[in-house]
Amino acid sequence: GRDNAGAAPGAQVIRYSVEVERGLPFDAGKFAADVHRILNDPRGWGGGQLGFQRVDHGPVRLRVSLSSPNLTDAQCAPLRTFGRVSCWNGSRAVINALRWGTGAATYGDDILSYREYLISHEVGHGLGHQHVHCTDPGRPAPIMLQQTKSLEGCKANPWPDPGADRAG
């Protein structure tokens, strides 16, 4: 499928594609729409400087794949995900379908925010960002903190720029 970036004039547009493994209990169109919404949210990586355009053919800078735990292990190799976590590998944000469906203890019952975190964090790697630690306990966690594993004293946060105006 395709979705326009809706980026501000002069913003850099990043072409991406979405892949969903067959047989998963998730609607591929809904997953693609969620990814597009998250990537283009003002609190996300775009923030007016970047726009993300979903395409179904041609060159892309990154791919976002929803994959079963077994396929996640294969797509993330040589990184060892043990069927439990997501990853960035090559040009692909691999989203573990188990995590997409069940979330993580660090987010409690807030699966929507956890999904926003997953996409934001893994695509952040694709934009050149590395893991960081919580440097300000009690404040929102940096998006590149491995929040699935621990919040390190920070508060769960699914956005690179949580203070950005959603109304834009």
Secondary structure, 3 states (H helix, E strand, C coil): CCECCCCCCCCEEEEEEEEECCCCCCCHHHHHHHHHHHHHCCCCCCECCEEEEECCCCCCCEEEEEECHHHHHHHHCCCCCCCCCCEEECCEEEEEHHHHHHCCHHHCCCHHHHHHHHHHHHHHHHCCCCCCCCCCCCCECCCCCCCCCCCCCCECCCCCCCCCCCCC
